[in-house]
């Protein structure tokens, strides 16, 4: 039930009571009137019925009155609700309008804001992009400038390094040349001075110079220059060891144990000697000053192992590894050099260049042992040295039966070759004759002039044709073909080292008979005598003259040396054996006189000085 | 002096004698002392020693040995004294009478002139 509205309450409490009461009054009057007006007998019934009807009427009137009141209240409430509804609808419309307006406003604002932000964003993006581009350009330019500068500095450094290296190499080469020349001078002086005091001093200087030469060699090796000296013939192992010993300070503590007859090929001999000298120097420096350093030579199938054993400090594993790495020659940069420890780096370079293998291990003597493997391809067996000399000689033509006679003829055969390159035409003809005589069996079609031209081009053509047809079949070394005059095969090899600064081919070969000082003395005496008699080259003497001369010479020798006359069986046949080639030898000797280096003429290092002192 | 590069061997003279350059005071060798080998060269010898023993199979003067080896006489004397101390060579002085015979000297002079 809805609550009664205020308009309904004005007559509500009056009407429900007044209307039934009025009705009840009227009904009671009507009933009382009917009862009085009606017959007497029916009055009772009439009263009861009239009362009941009056009660019923009152009830009906009450109900009707209530219904009318309710209907009126309901109608009033309905009007009120209708009014509220209209009001609410109006309110709703208003709110909707407001909402729409608000929405539109917000949308506008949002759009504006968005546009603004978009603009700002675009602007910022553009600005940042520009800044970025500018910065990138600047950095790129700076980077390019840096790179260019670094590039320039790198180029500068590299060119400076190359210049320094080449200057150092050049200086080292000159020092090598100086040392080599000084060593040769000292050796000449040692031959010249026989006073023991002077000799001792000269040997001392010799030793110092040899060490200086080794230092120059080391610098040359480190700077990549080639070794200063090249030996023209294989160097025997003993000489290799002694050559290495001679270049270090403590050579007197080195004990060499070598029974090997192997030799190292000439082109590698200097490198092997140098590497060995460095190993020896290390061993001598890092062992007590009184301890000996032992060098053993062992032949193995892959070559020769030279082991240098000291009894000094034992190297630790780290030191061993470092030394092994240094001598392996893997790194060729100069960065790791310390200035005082050049030796192992030099060994490494040399090992790399010549294929040597150097390793370290603890020595049984208590110190360290350095092993150097000289590969087989660098080795030459010197067992062939004696047959080689006979093989080089054209043994078939002469009656030479001994090896020494064969060497003598070989000397005459090879001597003119070098001579022809330096002497003018007068001796060239003699040389041509000799060459023609040698090469005629092998190259019959060639004219003497062509042979002379060949001789001028190549120093030792005669050795080639004579080398091939040798029936001995022994292996022969190439280098032996160019060496001027083989020394005695069993001792005191006489290799002629070629020096870079000297013209190797232009030099006159050693004396024609270098093996015999006595013969050389005689030759020089004869030369001075004949030079005083005739200035121009003598004509070639005939074979008879030569034979007679040789016979005189032999009798002279017998007279001078009565005690040795009988046993010199090896000397006596040698002289007649050279008779067929002696004219050539004489010519060559006469030709040499015009070309003899001044050193041999005007200073007393000539052989006369030796024998007369 | 000789030209650079004409040095003859890689081994220096002081290495031949282990640094000695003076022979002892009682060294019996002079230039004309005759040396005779007492034994054959054996393997492992210094090559100069072996060469001396080969040269002196017949008696040879010291100066000739030096010329043959192309070594200074002082060095050869040290080498020879080593060999002498080891008993591998013996030394004796040559007879001098024949050398001073004037006839022979004259013959030598004539022979030299005729050469």
Interface residues (C-beta under 8 A of the other chain):
Chain A: X177 X180 X181 X183 X184 X185 X187 X188 X189 X190 X191 X194 X196 X199 X200 X203 X206 X207 X210 X229 X231 X235 X236 X238 X239 X240 X242 X243 X245 X246 X251 X252 X257 X258 X259 X269 X270 X273 X487 X488 X490 X491 X492 X493 X494 X495 X496 X497 X498 X499 X501 X502 X504 X507 X515 X516 X517 X518 X522 X525 X526 X529 X549 X552 X553 X555 X556 X559 X560 X562 X563 X564 X567 X568 X597 X599 X603 X605 X607 X610 X611
Chain B: X1 X2 X3 X4 X5 X6 X7 X8 X9 X10 X11 X12 X13 X14 X15 X16 X18 X19 X21 X22 X23 X34 X43 X44 X46 X47 X48 X50 X51 X54 X57 X58 X59 X60 X63 X64 X66 X67 X68 X69 X70 X71 X72 X73 X74 X75 X94 X95 X98 X99 X104 X107 X108 X111 X112 X113 X114 X115
